[in-house]
């Protein structure tokens, strides 16, 4: 018997990196996984790696109509939602001196607004005892130069996780946050200036006590733990999967 047999899960931002690795892992544990991404082609490619255990719904978490369409697709299956991994988001470097209203608004809208309204839209679908997992970041508790907007947005996620855990406890819905350290993903590589991917990866790995970057599947294992009954006495908590970078 797999850990999520008969369960229904949603992974936003599920077409690459941590999101895709998590969608694959949840499906392997028996869940039917709905996954989202911004383009049909990338969604189709992600679903193809999973097969019948996945349903792809293209859309943008900052678009209310897309979230409505996603909720309708899940609702039509008729089994509600047992696991929600609110993973979609991102950010780019900008120092305080270079920050712009447009960049700040976009970062907060993607990481905070997108998460808030994703969880809000899925509330009627969440079954009693469901697990909500939010995507945090070690940047929220570290002083990372030129990453202030992103760090602030992830600090907000940590706060929201605690609030929602308190609000939803009467429905026996648990809300926890997974906090990755530097993980080798397309998103991390995309932060590098032209031709500087390896230099960025090496610099990030040098900040980790374990001396390496994390793998997406290692974060997926932590999400699975929070999604499953293995973490049944946890809510409002955060799990750091960071190679010790924020701990020692």
C-alpha positions in Angstrom: 0.0 0.0 0.0 1.4 3.3 -1.0 1.3 6.4 1.2 -1.2 8.4 -0.8 -3.3 5.6 -2.4 -6.7 7.0 -3.5 -5.7 10.6 -2.7 -6.0 13.6 -5.0 -3.2 16.2 -5.0 -2.5 19.5 -6.7 1.0 20.8 -7.4 1.3 24.3 -8.8 4.3 25.1 -10.8 4.6 21.4 -11.5 6.4 21.4 -14.9 10.0 21.6 -13.8 12.4 21.5 -10.8 10.9 20.9 -7.4 7.3 21.0 -8.6 7.8 18.3 -11.2 9.9 16.1 -8.9 7.1 16.4 -6.3 4.3 15.7 -8.8 6.2 12.6 -9.9 6.7 11.4 -6.3 3.1 12.0 -5.1 1.9 10.1 -8.1 4.3 7.2 -7.4 2.8 7.1 -3.9 -0.7 6.5 -5.3 -2.1 10.0 -5.7 -3.8 11.3 -8.7 -1.9 14.6 -9.3 -3.2 17.7 -10.9 -0.3 19.9 -12.0 -0.2 23.4 -13.4 2.2 25.4 -15.5 2.0 28.5 -17.7 2.2 26.8 -21.1 0.3 23.9 -22.6 3.5 22.4 -24.0 5.3 22.2 -20.7 2.3 20.9 -18.9 1.8 18.2 -21.5 5.5 17.2 -21.2 5.3 17.0 -17.4 2.1 14.9 -17.6 3.9 12.5 -20.0 6.5 11.7 -17.4 3.8 10.5 -15.0 1.1 9.0 -17.3 -2.4 8.2 -16.2 -1.7 9.4 -12.7 -1.7 13.0 -13.6 -3.9 15.7 -15.1 -2.4 18.8 -16.5 -4.2 22.2 -16.3 -2.3 25.1 -17.9 -2.7 28.4 -16.2 -1.1 31.2 -14.2 -1.7 31.4 -10.4 -1.9 35.2 -10.6 -4.9 34.9 -13.0 -8.2 34.6 -11.3 -9.9 33.0 -14.3 -7.1 30.4 -14.6 -7.5 29.5 -10.9 -11.3 29.2 -11.4 -10.7 26.8 -14.3 -8.3 24.8 -12.2 -10.8 24.5 -9.4 -13.5 23.4 -11.8 -11.3 20.7 -13.3 -10.5 19.3 -9.9 -14.1 19.5 -8.8 -15.4 17.7 -11.9 -13.3 14.6 -10.8 -15.6 14.5 -7.8 -13.1 13.4 -5.1 -12.1 16.7 -3.6 -8.5 17.5 -2.8 -6.3 15.8 -0.2 -3.0 17.4 -0.8 -2.1 20.9 -2.1 1.5 21.9 -2.7 1.5 25.6 -3.4 4.8 25.7 -5.2 4.5 28.1 -8.1 6.5 31.4 -7.8 9.9 32.8 -8.4 12.1 35.9 -8.3 15.0 37.8 -9.8 17.9 39.7 -8.3 17.5 43.4 -7.6 19.4 45.5 -5.0 17.6 48.1 -2.9 19.2 50.8 -5.1 17.8 49.1 -8.2 14.4 48.0 -7.0 11.4 49.3 -9.0 7.7 49.4 -8.2 7.1 47.0 -11.1 9.6 44.4 -9.9 8.4 44.5 -6.3 4.8 44.2 -7.3 5.4 41.3 -9.6 7.5 39.4 -7.0 4.9 39.9 -4.3 2.0 39.1 -6.7 3.6 35.8 -7.8 4.8 34.5 -4.5 2.3 36.0 -2.0 -0.8 36.8 -4.0 -0.6 33.7 -6.2 -0.3 31.5 -3.1 -3.0 33.3 -1.2 -5.6 33.0 -4.0 -4.6 29.5 -5.0 -5.2 28.2 -1.4 -8.4 30.4 -1.1 -9.8 29.0 -4.4 -9.1 25.4 -3.3 -10.6 25.8 0.2 -14.1 24.4 -0.8 -12.4 21.4 -2.4 -10.1 20.5 0.5 -11.3 17.3 2.2 -11.3 16.9 6.0 -7.8 16.0 7.0 -6.2 17.4 3.9 -2.6 18.7 3.9 -1.5 22.0 2.5 2.2 22.5 1.9 3.6 25.9 1.2 6.9 26.6 -0.6 9.2 28.7 1.6 12.9 29.5 1.2 15.9 29.9 3.4 16.2 33.4 1.8 13.4 34.4 4.2 15.7 34.2 7.2 19.0 35.0 5.6 20.4 38.3 4.3 21.0 37.5 0.7 22.2 40.6 -1.2 20.0 41.7 -4.1 17.3 39.3 -3.1 15.2 41.4 -0.8 11.9 41.3 -2.6 12.0 37.6 -3.0 13.1 37.1 0.6 10.3 39.3 1.9 7.7 37.4 -0.1 8.9 34.1 1.4 8.9 35.5 4.9 5.2 36.3 4.2 4.6 32.7 3.2 6.0 31.5 6.6 3.6 33.9 8.4 0.6 32.9 6.3 1.3 29.2 7.0 0.9 29.8 10.7 -2.2 31.8 10.3 -3.9 29.3 8.0 -3.0 26.4 10.2 -4.9 28.2 13.0 -7.8 29.0 10.8 -8.2 25.5 9.3 -7.5 23.3 12.3 -11.2 22.9 13.0 -11.5 21.2 9.6 -8.6 19.0 10.5 -6.6 20.5 7.6 -2.9 20.8 8.3 -0.8 23.6 6.9 3.0 23.4 6.9 5.9 25.0 5.0 8.8 23.2 3.3 11.9 25.4 3.2 14.5 24.4 0.6 18.1 25.7 0.6 19.9 26.1 -2.7 18.6 23.4 -5.1 19.9 22.7 -8.6 16.9 23.6 -10.7 16.1 25.5 -13.9 14.9 28.3 -11.7 18.2 28.7 -9.9 20.1 28.5 -13.1 17.9 31.1 -14.6 19.1 33.6 -12.0 22.6 33.5 -13.5 23.8 36.3 -15.9 24.6 35.1 -19.4 27.1 32.3 -19.4 27.5 32.3 -15.6 25.4 29.3 -14.6 28.2 27.2 -13.3 29.8 30.0 -11.4 26.4 30.7 -9.7 25.9 27.0 -8.8 29.4 26.8 -7.4 28.9 29.9 -5.3 25.7 28.6 -3.9 27.1 25.2 -3.1 30.0 26.9 -1.2 27.4 28.4 1.2 26.1 24.9 2.2 27.8 23.1 5.1 27.2 19.8 3.3 29.2 21.2 0.4 26.7 20.7 -2.4 23.4 21.8 -3.8 20.2 20.0 -3.0 18.3 17.8 -5.5 14.7 18.4 -6.4 13.8 14.8 -5.4 15.2 15.5 -1.9 12.7 18.4 -1.5 10.0 16.2 -3.0 10.6 13.6 -0.2 10.0 16.3 2.4 6.8 17.4 0.7 5.6 13.8 0.7 6.3 13.5 4.4 4.2 16.7 5.1 1.5 15.5 2.7 1.2 12.0 4.3 0.0 10.7 7.6 3.6 10.4 8.6 3.4 14.0 9.7 -0.1 13.7 11.2 0.8 15.7 14.4 2.3 18.6 12.6 0.7 21.9 11.6 1.9 25.4 11.4 5.5 24.1 11.2 8.3 24.4 8.7 10.8 21.8 7.6 14.2 23.0 6.5 15.8 20.9 3.7 18.9 23.0 3.3 22.0 21.0 3.8 22.5 22.8 7.1 22.9 26.2 5.5 20.4 27.9 7.9 21.2 25.7 10.8 24.9 25.4 11.5 
